[in-house]
């Protein structure tokens, strides 16, 4: 089951109803994120388990088909250009990662079609570093 940090849920909920949401993502993607937030188990920031992908986490992914690896950081839309490997939570990859754990396999619709990626490692998670206010 997906887990979402209470503070992430609150900020993402505000993002969904904000004036820029429709300009940053399709209605379908926004509905998917909203459903994901509603069904996820809430976690207190101080109790986030190691290996959970939260907002501003950096992860190492392995493409299940090609074996290629990549790293990315799941960020808010306004932070994409500030982070070298930033992927917006309003993009299909970012949306599919949030709330999953190290070792999970996520499917997402990439530019070359559907892809399966394994979350090989959570390289950085703000909550593990004591960064609770983001």
N, CA, C and O atoms as a GROMACS GRO file, in nm:
protein
  536
    1UNK      N    1   0.084  -0.119   0.000
    1UNK     CA    2   0.000   0.000   0.000
    1UNK      C    3   0.088   0.125   0.000
    1UNK      O    4   0.190   0.131   0.068
    2UNK      N    5   0.045   0.223  -0.077
    2UNK     CA    6   0.118   0.349  -0.081
    2UNK      C    7   0.104   0.421   0.052
    2UNK      O    8   0.001   0.413   0.119
    3UNK      N    9   0.210   0.491   0.088
    3UNK     CA   10   0.208   0.575   0.208
    3UNK      C   11   0.246   0.716   0.167
    3UNK      O   12   0.329   0.737   0.079
    4UNK      N   13   0.183   0.812   0.232
    4UNK     CA   14   0.211   0.952   0.200
    4UNK      C   15   0.232   1.028   0.331
    4UNK      O   16   0.156   1.012   0.426
    5UNK      N   17   0.334   1.110   0.334
    5UNK     CA   18   0.362   1.192   0.451
    5UNK      C   19   0.251   1.296   0.464
    5UNK      O   20   0.208   1.355   0.365
    6UNK      N   21   0.206   1.319   0.587
    6UNK     CA   22   0.096   1.412   0.612
    6UNK      C   23   0.123   1.548   0.548
    6UNK      O   24   0.034   1.606   0.485
    7UNK      N   25   0.244   1.600   0.564
    7UNK     CA   26   0.276   1.732   0.508
    7UNK      C   27   0.278   1.730   0.355
    7UNK      O   28   0.240   1.828   0.292
    8UNK      N   29   0.322   1.619   0.296
    8UNK     CA   30   0.319   1.606   0.150
    8UNK      C   31   0.175   1.604   0.100
    8UNK      O   32   0.142   1.670   0.001
    9UNK      N   33   0.089   1.529   0.169
    9UNK     CA   34  -0.052   1.521   0.128
    9UNK      C   35  -0.116   1.659   0.131
    9UNK      O   36  -0.188   1.696   0.038
   10UNK      N   37  -0.090   1.734   0.235
   10UNK     CA   38  -0.148   1.867   0.248
   10UNK      C   39  -0.102   1.959   0.134
   10UNK      O   40  -0.184   2.026   0.072
   11UNK      N   41   0.027   1.961   0.109
   11UNK     CA   42   0.080   2.050   0.005
   11UNK      C   43   0.035   2.005  -0.134
   11UNK      O   44   0.002   2.088  -0.218
   12UNK      N   45   0.034   1.874  -0.158
   12UNK     CA   46  -0.012   1.824  -0.288
   12UNK      C   47  -0.161   1.852  -0.308
   12UNK      O   48  -0.204   1.882  -0.420
   13UNK      N   49  -0.239   1.841  -0.201
   13UNK     CA   50  -0.382   1.872  -0.210
   13UNK      C   51  -0.404   2.016  -0.251
   13UNK      O   52  -0.492   2.045  -0.332
   14UNK      N   53  -0.325   2.107  -0.195
   14UNK     CA   54  -0.335   2.249  -0.233
   14UNK      C   55  -0.292   2.270  -0.377
   14UNK      O   56  -0.350   2.352  -0.449
   15UNK      N   57  -0.190   2.196  -0.419
   15UNK     CA   58  -0.142   2.206  -0.557
   15UNK      C   59  -0.251   2.164  -0.656
   15UNK      O   60  -0.267   2.225  -0.761
   16UNK      N   61  -0.326   2.060  -0.621
   16UNK     CA   62  -0.431   2.008  -0.710
   16UNK      C   63  -0.542   2.110  -0.736
   16UNK      O   64  -0.600   2.112  -0.845
   17UNK      N   65  -0.571   2.193  -0.638
   17UNK     CA   66  -0.679   2.291  -0.655
   17UNK      C   67  -0.628   2.430  -0.690
   17UNK      O   68  -0.706   2.524  -0.705
   18UNK      N   69  -0.496   2.443  -0.701
   18UNK     CA   70  -0.436   2.573  -0.733
   18UNK      C   71  -0.464   2.614  -0.876
   18UNK      O   72  -0.499   2.532  -0.960
   19UNK      N   73  -0.448   2.743  -0.904
   19UNK     CA   74  -0.479   2.796  -1.038
   19UNK      C   75  -0.387   2.744  -1.148
   19UNK      O   76  -0.426   2.745  -1.265
   20UNK      N   77  -0.267   2.698  -1.114
   20UNK     CA   78  -0.173   2.652  -1.217
   20UNK      C   79  -0.180   2.503  -1.245
   20UNK      O   80  -0.115   2.455  -1.337
   21UNK      N   81  -0.258   2.429  -1.168
   21UNK     CA   82  -0.260   2.282  -1.181
   21UNK      C   83  -0.295   2.238  -1.322
   21UNK      O   84  -0.226   2.153  -1.378
   22UNK      N   85  -0.399   2.293  -1.380
   22UNK     CA   86  -0.443   2.251  -1.513
   22UNK      C   87  -0.340   2.285  -1.622
   22UNK      O   88  -0.334   2.218  -1.725
   23UNK      N   89  -0.262   2.388  -1.598
   23UNK     CA   90  -0.158   2.425  -1.695
   23UNK      C   91  -0.037   2.332  -1.686
   23UNK      O   92   0.040   2.321  -1.782
   24UNK      N   93  -0.020   2.265  -1.572
   24UNK     CA   94   0.098   2.182  -1.550
   24UNK      C   95   0.074   2.034  -1.575
   24UNK      O   96   0.169   1.958  -1.590
   25UNK      N   97  -0.052   1.992  -1.579
   25UNK     CA   98  -0.081   1.849  -1.598
   25UNK      C   99  -0.220   1.833  -1.656
   25UNK      O  100  -0.306   1.920  -1.641
   26UNK      N  101  -0.242   1.720  -1.721
   26UNK     CA  102  -0.373   1.693  -1.780
   26UNK      C  103  -0.474   1.664  -1.669
   26UNK      O  104  -0.437   1.629  -1.557
   27UNK      N  105  -0.600   1.678  -1.702
   27UNK     CA  106  -0.707   1.648  -1.607
   27UNK      C  107  -0.698   1.503  -1.561
   27UNK      O  108  -0.722   1.473  -1.444
   28UNK      N  109  -0.663   1.413  -1.652
   28UNK     CA  110  -0.650   1.270  -1.618
   28UNK      C  111  -0.539   1.248  -1.515
   28UNK      O  112  -0.558   1.174  -1.418
   29UNK      N  113  -0.424   1.312  -1.534
   29UNK     CA  114  -0.313   1.297  -1.439
   29UNK      C  115  -0.348   1.357  -1.303
   29UNK      O  116  -0.314   1.300  -1.200
   30UNK      N  117  -0.416   1.470  -1.304
   30UNK     CA  118  -0.457   1.532  -1.178
   30UNK      C  119  -0.555   1.442  -1.103
   30UNK      O  120  -0.546   1.429  -0.981
   31UNK      N  121  -0.647   1.379  -1.175
   31UNK     CA  122  -0.742   1.287  -1.113
   31UNK      C  123  -0.670   1.164  -1.056
   31UNK      O  124  -0.706   1.114  -0.950
   32UNK      N  125  -0.569   1.117  -1.128
   32UNK     CA  126  -0.492   1.002  -1.080
   32UNK      C  127  -0.417   1.037  -0.951
   32UNK      O  128  -0.413   0.956  -0.858
   33UNK      N  129  -0.357   1.156  -0.946
   33UNK     CA  130  -0.286   1.197  -0.826
   33UNK      C  131  -0.383   1.212  -0.710
   33UNK      O  132  -0.353   1.171  -0.598
   34UNK      N  133  -0.497   1.271  -0.735
   34UNK     CA  134  -0.597   1.289  -0.630
   34UNK      C  135  -0.642   1.154  -0.575
   34UNK      O  136  -0.652   1.137  -0.453
   35UNK      N  137  -0.668   1.057  -0.661
   35UNK     CA  138  -0.709   0.924  -0.617
   35UNK      C  139  -0.598   0.857  -0.538
   35UNK      O  140  -0.624   0.790  -0.438
   36UNK      N  141  -0.475   0.875  -0.582
   36UNK     CA  142  -0.361   0.817  -0.512
   36UNK      C  143  -0.347   0.875  -0.372
   36UNK      O  144  -0.320   0.803  -0.276
   37UNK      N  145  -0.366   1.006  -0.359
   37UNK     CA  146  -0.358   1.071  -0.229
   37UNK      C  147  -0.469   1.023  -0.136
   37UNK      O  148  -0.446   1.001  -0.017
   38UNK      N  149  -0.589   1.006  -0.190
   38UNK     CA  150  -0.703   0.963  -0.109
   38UNK      C  151  -0.688   0.821  -0.057
   38UNK      O  152  -0.732   0.790   0.053
   39UNK      N  153  -0.625   0.734  -0.136
   39UNK     CA  154  -0.615   0.594  -0.096
   39UNK      C  155  -0.489   0.562  -0.015
   39UNK      O  156  -0.480   0.454   0.044
   40UNK      N  157  -0.393   0.654  -0.011
   40UNK     CA  158  -0.267   0.628   0.058
   40UNK      C  159  -0.283   0.638   0.210
   40UNK      O  160  -0.364   0.715   0.261
   41UNK      N  161  -0.205   0.559   0.279
   41UNK     CA  162  -0.200   0.562   0.424
   41UNK      C  163  -0.114   0.680   0.467
   41UNK      O  164  -0.001   0.696   0.420
   42UNK      N  165  -0.166   0.764   0.558
   42UNK     CA  166  -0.090   0.880   0.605
   42UNK      C  167   0.016   0.839   0.705
   42UNK      O  168  -0.005   0.751   0.789
   43UNK      N  169   0.132   0.905   0.695
   43UNK     CA  170   0.244   0.878   0.784
   43UNK      C  171   0.292   1.011   0.842
   43UNK      O  172   0.305   1.110   0.770
   44UNK      N  173   0.319   1.013   0.972
   44UNK     CA  174   0.374   1.131   1.036
   44UNK      C  175   0.518   1.151   0.987
   44UNK      O  176   0.590   1.053   0.970
   45UNK      N  177   0.560   1.275   0.963
   45UNK     CA  178   0.696   1.298   0.913
   45UNK      C  179   0.806   1.235   0.998
   45UNK      O  180   0.906   1.188   0.944
   46UNK      N  181   0.788   1.233   1.128
   46UNK     CA  182   0.890   1.176   1.217
   46UNK      C  183   0.891   1.024   1.216
   46UNK      O  184   0.983   0.962   1.269
   47UNK      N  185   0.789   0.962   1.156
   47UNK     CA  186   0.777   0.815   1.156
   47UNK      C  187   0.790   0.755   1.016
   47UNK      O  188   0.753   0.640   0.995
   48UNK      N  189   0.843   0.831   0.922
   48UNK     CA  190   0.855   0.782   0.784
   48UNK      C  191   0.959   0.670   0.779
   48UNK      O  192   1.072   0.688   0.824
   49UNK      N  193   0.920   0.554   0.725
   49UNK     CA  194   1.017   0.445   0.717
   49UNK      C  195   1.126   0.472   0.613
   49UNK      O  196   1.101   0.534   0.509
   50UNK      N  197   1.244   0.424   0.642
   50UNK     CA  198   1.354   0.434   0.546
   50UNK      C  199   1.312   0.361   0.418
   50UNK      O  200   1.249   0.256   0.424
   51UNK      N  201   1.348   0.417   0.304
   51UNK     CA  202   1.317   0.353   0.177
   51UNK      C  203   1.185   0.394   0.115
   51UNK      O  204   1.153   0.349   0.005
   52UNK      N  205   1.107   0.479   0.182
   52UNK     CA  206   0.981   0.529   0.126
   52UNK      C  207   1.010   0.651   0.040
   52UNK      O  208   1.084   0.740   0.082
   53UNK      N  209   0.953   0.656  -0.079
   53UNK     CA  210   0.972   0.772  -0.168
   53UNK      C  211   0.874   0.880  -0.126
   53UNK      O  212   0.752   0.865  -0.139
   54UNK      N  213   0.928   0.990  -0.075
   54UNK     CA  214   0.849   1.106  -0.034
   54UNK      C  215   0.885   1.222  -0.126
   54UNK      O  216   0.974   1.209  -0.211
   55UNK      N  217   0.817   1.333  -0.110
   55UNK     CA  218   0.852   1.450  -0.191
   55UNK      C  219   0.996   1.490  -0.161
   55UNK      O  220   1.040   1.489  -0.046
   56UNK      N  221   1.067   1.526  -0.266
   56UNK     CA  222   1.208   1.567  -0.261
   56UNK      C  223   1.304   1.452  -0.235
   56UNK      O  224   1.421   1.475  -0.206
   57UNK      N  225   1.255   1.329  -0.246
   57UNK     CA  226   1.343   1.212  -0.237
   57UNK      C  227   1.418   1.196  -0.369
   57UNK      O  228   1.366   1.228  -0.476
   58UNK      N  229   1.540   1.146  -0.359
   58UNK     CA  230   1.617   1.110  -0.479
   58UNK      C  231   1.624   0.958  -0.483
   58UNK      O  232   1.656   0.894  -0.383
   59UNK      N  233   1.595   0.901  -0.600
   59UNK     CA  234   1.592   0.755  -0.613
   59UNK      C  235   1.678   0.708  -0.731
   59UNK      O  236   1.700   0.782  -0.827
   60UNK      N  237   1.725   0.585  -0.720
   60UNK     CA  238   1.793   0.519  -0.831
   60UNK      C  239   1.697   0.416  -0.886
   60UNK      O  240   1.647   0.331  -0.812
   61UNK      N  241   1.671   0.424  -1.016
   61UNK     CA  242   1.575   0.336  -1.082
   61UNK      C  243   1.646   0.246  -1.181
   61UNK      O  244   1.748   0.283  -1.238
   62UNK      N  245   1.590   0.126  -1.201
   62UNK     CA  246   1.640   0.034  -1.302
   62UNK      C  247   1.525   0.001  -1.396
   62UNK      O  248   1.419  -0.045  -1.353
   63UNK      N  249   1.547   0.025  -1.526
   63UNK     CA  250   1.448  -0.009  -1.629
   63UNK      C  251   1.446  -0.161  -1.641
   63UNK      O  252   1.549  -0.222  -1.669
   64UNK      N  253   1.330  -0.222  -1.621
   64UNK     CA  254   1.320  -0.368  -1.621
   64UNK      C  255   1.344  -0.430  -1.758
   64UNK      O  256   1.385  -0.546  -1.767
   65UNK      N  257   1.320  -0.355  -1.864
   65UNK     CA  258   1.340  -0.409  -1.998
   65UNK      C  259   1.485  -0.397  -2.044
   65UNK      O  260   1.541  -0.494  -2.095
   66UNK      N  261   1.544  -0.280  -2.026
   66UNK     CA  262   1.679  -0.257  -2.079
   66UNK      C  263   1.789  -0.276  -1.976
   66UNK      O  264   1.905  -0.298  -2.011
   67UNK      N  265   1.753  -0.268  -1.848
   67UNK     CA  266   1.854  -0.275  -1.743
   67UNK      C  267   1.923  -0.142  -1.717
   67UNK      O  268   2.009  -0.132  -1.629
   68UNK      N  269   1.887  -0.039  -1.794
   68UNK     CA  270   1.947   0.094  -1.776
   68UNK      C  271   1.909   0.150  -1.639
   68UNK      O  272   1.800   0.125  -1.588
   69UNK      N  273   2.001   0.225  -1.582
   69UNK     CA  274   1.977   0.290  -1.453
   69UNK      C  275   1.967   0.440  -1.472
   69UNK      O  276   2.027   0.497  -1.564
   70UNK      N  277   1.892   0.503  -1.386
   70UNK     CA  278   1.882   0.649  -1.384
   70UNK      C  279   1.854   0.694  -1.243
   70UNK      O  280   1.802   0.616  -1.162
   71UNK      N  281   1.886   0.816  -1.213
   71UNK     CA  282   1.847   0.874  -1.085
   71UNK      C  283   1.755   0.992  -1.112
   71UNK      O  284   1.766   1.059  -1.215
   72UNK      N  285   1.664   1.015  -1.020
   72UNK     CA  286   1.577   1.131  -1.030
   72UNK      C  287   1.531   1.170  -0.891
   72UNK      O  288   1.532   1.089  -0.798
   73UNK      N  289   1.491   1.294  -0.877
   73UNK     CA  290   1.437   1.348  -0.753
   73UNK      C  291   1.293   1.389  -0.779
   73UNK      O  292   1.266   1.463  -0.874
   74UNK      N  293   1.201   1.342  -0.696
   74UNK     CA  294   1.059   1.376  -0.711
   74UNK      C  295   1.037   1.511  -0.643
   74UNK      O  296   1.051   1.525  -0.522
   75UNK      N  297   1.001   1.611  -0.724
   75UNK     CA  298   0.990   1.748  -0.673
   75UNK      C  299   0.857   1.811  -0.711
   75UNK      O  300   0.783   1.761  -0.796
   76UNK      N  301   0.828   1.923  -0.647
   76UNK     CA  302   0.711   2.002  -0.683
   76UNK      C  303   0.739   2.071  -0.817
   76UNK      O  304   0.855   2.098  -0.849
   77UNK      N  305   0.636   2.101  -0.894
   77UNK     CA  306   0.655   2.158  -1.028
   77UNK      C  307   0.745   2.282  -1.030
   77UNK      O  308   0.825   2.299  -1.122
   78UNK      N  309   0.732   2.367  -0.930
   78UNK     CA  310   0.811   2.490  -0.929
   78UNK      C  311   0.959   2.466  -0.902
   78UNK      O  312   1.041   2.557  -0.918
   79UNK      N  313   0.995   2.345  -0.860
   79UNK     CA  314   1.134   2.314  -0.828
   79UNK      C  315   1.207   2.235  -0.936
   79UNK      O  316   1.327   2.208  -0.922
   80UNK      N  317   1.139   2.197  -1.042
   80UNK     CA  318   1.199   2.112  -1.145
   80UNK      C  319   1.328   2.173  -1.201
   80UNK      O  320   1.427   2.102  -1.218
   81UNK      N  321   1.326   2.300  -1.229
   81UNK     CA  322   1.444   2.364  -1.289
   81UNK      C  323   1.554   2.390  -1.188
   81UNK      O  324   1.667   2.423  -1.227
   82UNK      N  325   1.525   2.377  -1.060
   82UNK     CA  326   1.625   2.402  -0.956
   82UNK      C  327   1.705   2.277  -0.920
   82UNK      O  328   1.809   2.286  -0.855
   83UNK      N  329   1.656   2.161  -0.961
   83UNK     CA  330   1.719   2.033  -0.926
   83UNK      C  331   1.764   1.964  -1.054
   83UNK      O  332   1.684   1.944  -1.146
   84UNK      N  333   1.891   1.929  -1.061
   84UNK     CA  334   1.947   1.870  -1.184
   84UNK      C  335   1.868   1.751  -1.236
   84UNK      O  336   1.843   1.741  -1.356
   85UNK      N  337   1.828   1.662  -1.147
   85UNK     CA  338   1.757   1.541  -1.190
   85UNK      C  339   1.610   1.546  -1.149
   85UNK      O  340   1.547   1.442  -1.129
   86UNK      N  341   1.555   1.668  -1.138
   86UNK     CA  342   1.419   1.685  -1.090
   86UNK      C  343   1.313   1.634  -1.186
   86UNK      O  344   1.318   1.659  -1.306
   87UNK      N  345   1.216   1.562  -1.130
   87UNK     CA  346   1.099   1.513  -1.203
   87UNK      C  347   0.977   1.560  -1.124
   87UNK      O  348   0.964   1.529  -1.006
   88UNK      N  349   0.890   1.635  -1.189
   88UNK     CA  350   0.772   1.688  -1.122
   88UNK      C  351   0.678   1.576  -1.078
   88UNK      O  352   0.661   1.476  -1.148
   89UNK      N  353   0.619   1.595  -0.963
   89UNK     CA  354   0.518   1.500  -0.914
   89UNK      C  355   0.395   1.502  -1.004
   89UNK      O  356   0.312   1.412  -0.997
   90UNK      N  357   0.382   1.604  -1.089
   90UNK     CA  358   0.270   1.611  -1.182
   90UNK      C  359   0.302   1.546  -1.317
   90UNK      O  360   0.219   1.548  -1.408
   91UNK      N  361   0.422   1.487  -1.330
   91UNK     CA  362   0.457   1.410  -1.449
   91UNK      C  363   0.432   1.263  -1.418
   91UNK      O  364   0.436   1.223  -1.302
   92UNK      N  365   0.406   1.182  -1.520
   92UNK     CA  366   0.375   1.040  -1.495
   92UNK      C  367   0.479   0.966  -1.410
   92UNK      O  368   0.441   0.889  -1.322
   93UNK      N  369   0.608   0.988  -1.435
   93UNK     CA  370   0.709   0.918  -1.356
   93UNK      C  371   0.706   0.962  -1.211
   93UNK      O  372   0.706   0.878  -1.120
   94UNK      N  373   0.705   1.093  -1.187
   94UNK     CA  374   0.702   1.144  -1.050
   94UNK      C  375   0.580   1.096  -0.974
   94UNK      O  376   0.588   1.057  -0.858
   95UNK      N  377   0.466   1.098  -1.042
   95UNK     CA  378   0.341   1.054  -0.980
   95UNK      C  379   0.346   0.906  -0.946
   95UNK      O  380   0.293   0.864  -0.842
   96UNK      N  381   0.408   0.826  -1.031
   96UNK     CA  382   0.412   0.681  -1.006
   96UNK      C  383   0.507   0.646  -0.892
   96UNK      O  384   0.490   0.542  -0.828
   97UNK      N  385   0.606   0.730  -0.866
   97UNK     CA  386   0.705   0.699  -0.762
   97UNK      C  387   0.659   0.734  -0.621
   97UNK      O  388   0.686   0.660  -0.527
   98UNK      N  389   0.591   0.847  -0.607
   98UNK     CA  390   0.557   0.897  -0.474
   98UNK      C  391   0.474   0.794  -0.397
   98UNK      O  392   0.375   0.741  -0.448
   99UNK      N  393   0.516   0.766  -0.274
   99UNK     CA  394   0.444   0.672  -0.188
   99UNK      C  395   0.486   0.528  -0.200
   99UNK      O  396   0.440   0.443  -0.124
  100UNK      N  397   0.575   0.497  -0.295
  100UNK     CA  398   0.624   0.360  -0.310
  100UNK      C  399   0.753   0.342  -0.232
  100UNK      O  400   0.814   0.438  -0.185
  101UNK      N  401   0.794   0.216  -0.218
  101UNK     CA  402   0.912   0.181  -0.139
  101UNK      C  403   1.025   0.128  -0.225
  101UNK      O  404   1.005   0.081  -0.337
  102UNK      N  405   1.143   0.137  -0.170
  102UNK     CA  406   1.260   0.074  -0.230
  102UNK      C  407   1.227  -0.072  -0.259
  102UNK      O  408   1.174  -0.142  -0.173
  103UNK      N  409   1.259  -0.118  -0.378
  103UNK     CA  410   1.229  -0.255  -0.419
  103UNK      C  411   1.101  -0.269  -0.499
  103UNK      O  412   1.084  -0.367  -0.572
  104UNK      N  413   1.009  -0.172  -0.486
  104UNK     CA  414   0.883  -0.178  -0.561
  104UNK      C  415   0.909  -0.157  -0.710
  104UNK      O  416   1.007  -0.093  -0.750
  105UNK      N  417   0.821  -0.213  -0.791
  105UNK     CA  418   0.822  -0.190  -0.935
  105UNK      C  419   0.705  -0.099  -0.968
  105UNK      O  420   0.592  -0.124  -0.926
  106UNK      N  421   0.732   0.008  -1.043
  106UNK     CA  422   0.627   0.101  -1.083
  106UNK      C  423   0.618   0.102  -1.235
  106UNK      O  424   0.719   0.090  -1.304
  107UNK      N  425   0.497   0.117  -1.285
  107UNK     CA  426   0.474   0.131  -1.428
  107UNK      C  427   0.436   0.275  -1.456
  107UNK      O  428   0.362   0.337  -1.380
  108UNK      N  429   0.488   0.326  -1.565
  108UNK     CA  430   0.453   0.463  -1.604
  108UNK      C  431   0.458   0.475  -1.755
  108UNK      O  432   0.526   0.399  -1.823
  109UNK      N  433   0.386   0.572  -1.804
  109UNK     CA  434   0.378   0.596  -1.948
  109UNK      C  435   0.487   0.697  -1.985
  109UNK      O  436   0.472   0.817  -1.961
  110UNK      N  437   0.595   0.649  -2.045
  110UNK     CA  438   0.704   0.736  -2.087
  110UNK      C  439   0.687   0.777  -2.232
  110UNK      O  440   0.590   0.736  -2.297
  111UNK      N  441   0.778   0.858  -2.284
  111UNK     CA  442   0.768   0.903  -2.423
  111UNK      C  443   0.777   0.789  -2.524
  111UNK      O  444   0.728   0.801  -2.636
  112UNK      N  445   0.838   0.678  -2.484
  112UNK     CA  446   0.853   0.562  -2.574
  112UNK      C  447   0.754   0.450  -2.541
  112UNK      O  448   0.773   0.336  -2.583
  113UNK      N  449   0.651   0.482  -2.465
  113UNK     CA  450   0.552   0.381  -2.428
  113UNK      C  451   0.559   0.345  -2.281
  113UNK      O  452   0.631   0.408  -2.203
  114UNK      N  453   0.484   0.242  -2.245
  114UNK     CA  454   0.478   0.197  -2.106
  114UNK      C  455   0.609   0.134  -2.063
  114UNK      O  456   0.669   0.057  -2.138
  115UNK      N  457   0.653   0.168  -1.943
  115UNK     CA  458   0.779   0.117  -1.892
  115UNK      C  459   0.763   0.072  -1.749
  115UNK      O  460   0.687   0.131  -1.671
  116UNK      N  461   0.834  -0.033  -1.714
  116UNK     CA  462   0.840  -0.080  -1.577
  116UNK      C  463   0.976  -0.045  -1.519
  116UNK      O  464   1.080  -0.075  -1.579
  117UNK      N  465   0.976   0.019  -1.404
  117UNK     CA  466   1.100   0.060  -1.338
  117UNK      C  467   1.098   0.008  -1.195
  117UNK      O  468   0.997   0.017  -1.126
  118UNK      N  469   1.211  -0.047  -1.152
  118UNK     CA  470   1.223  -0.088  -1.013
  118UNK      C  471   1.292   0.024  -0.936
  118UNK      O  472   1.392   0.080  -0.981
  119UNK      N  473   1.238   0.055  -0.819
  119UNK     CA  474   1.303   0.151  -0.731
  119UNK      C  475   1.416   0.074  -0.662
  119UNK      O  476   1.393   0.006  -0.561
  120UNK      N  477   1.536   0.085  -0.716
  120UNK     CA  478   1.649   0.008  -0.666
  120UNK      C  479   1.698   0.061  -0.532
  120UNK      O  480   1.740  -0.016  -0.445
  121UNK      N  481   1.691   0.193  -0.515
  121UNK     CA  482   1.744   0.252  -0.392
  121UNK      C  483   1.690   0.393  -0.374
  121UNK      O  484   1.681   0.470  -0.470
  122UNK      N  485   1.655   0.426  -0.252
  122UNK     CA  486   1.622   0.564  -0.218
  122UNK      C  487   1.753   0.625  -0.168
  122UNK      O  488   1.799   0.594  -0.058
  123UNK      N  489   1.811   0.712  -0.250
  123UNK     CA  490   1.942   0.770  -0.220
  123UNK      C  491   1.934   0.881  -0.117
  123UNK      O  492   2.026   0.901  -0.037
  124UNK      N  493   1.823   0.954  -0.119
  124UNK     CA  494   1.802   1.064  -0.024
  124UNK      C  495   1.654   1.074   0.006
  124UNK      O  496   1.570   1.071  -0.084
  125UNK      N  497   1.624   1.085   0.134
  125UNK     CA  498   1.486   1.104   0.178
  125UNK      C  499   1.491   1.215   0.284
  125UNK      O  500   1.557   1.197   0.387
  126UNK      N  501   1.425   1.328   0.262
  126UNK     CA  502   1.434   1.441   0.354
  126UNK      C  503   1.404   1.406   0.499
  126UNK      O  504   1.472   1.453   0.590
  127UNK      N  505   1.304   1.324   0.521
  127UNK     CA  506   1.264   1.291   0.658
  127UNK      C  507   1.374   1.218   0.734
  127UNK      O  508   1.388   1.237   0.855
  128UNK      N  509   1.452   1.135   0.666
  128UNK     CA  510   1.562   1.065   0.732
  128UNK      C  511   1.674   1.161   0.771
  128UNK      O  512   1.755   1.131   0.859
  129UNK      N  513   1.677   1.277   0.706
  129UNK     CA  514   1.779   1.378   0.735
  129UNK      C  515   1.725   1.485   0.831
  129UNK      O  516   1.794   1.582   0.860
  130UNK      N  517   1.602   1.466   0.880
  130UNK     CA  518   1.544   1.562   0.972
  130UNK      C  519   1.485   1.685   0.905
  130UNK      O  520   1.454   1.783   0.972
  131UNK      N  521   1.471   1.681   0.773
  131UNK     CA  522   1.414   1.794   0.697
  131UNK      C  523   1.263   1.774   0.686
  131UNK      O  524   1.213   1.724   0.586
  132UNK      N  525   1.192   1.815   0.789
  132UNK     CA  526   1.048   1.791   0.795
  132UNK      C  527   0.964   1.902   0.732
  132UNK      O  528   0.849   1.878   0.697
  133UNK      N  529   1.018   2.020   0.717
  133UNK     CA  530   0.941   2.133   0.662
  133UNK      C  531   0.996   2.168   0.526
  133UNK      O  532   1.104   2.226   0.514
  134UNK      N  533   0.920   2.130   0.423
  134UNK     CA  534   0.969   2.152   0.287
  134UNK      C  535   0.873   2.237   0.213
  134UNK      O  536   0.895   2.268   0.096
   0.00000   0.00000   0.00000
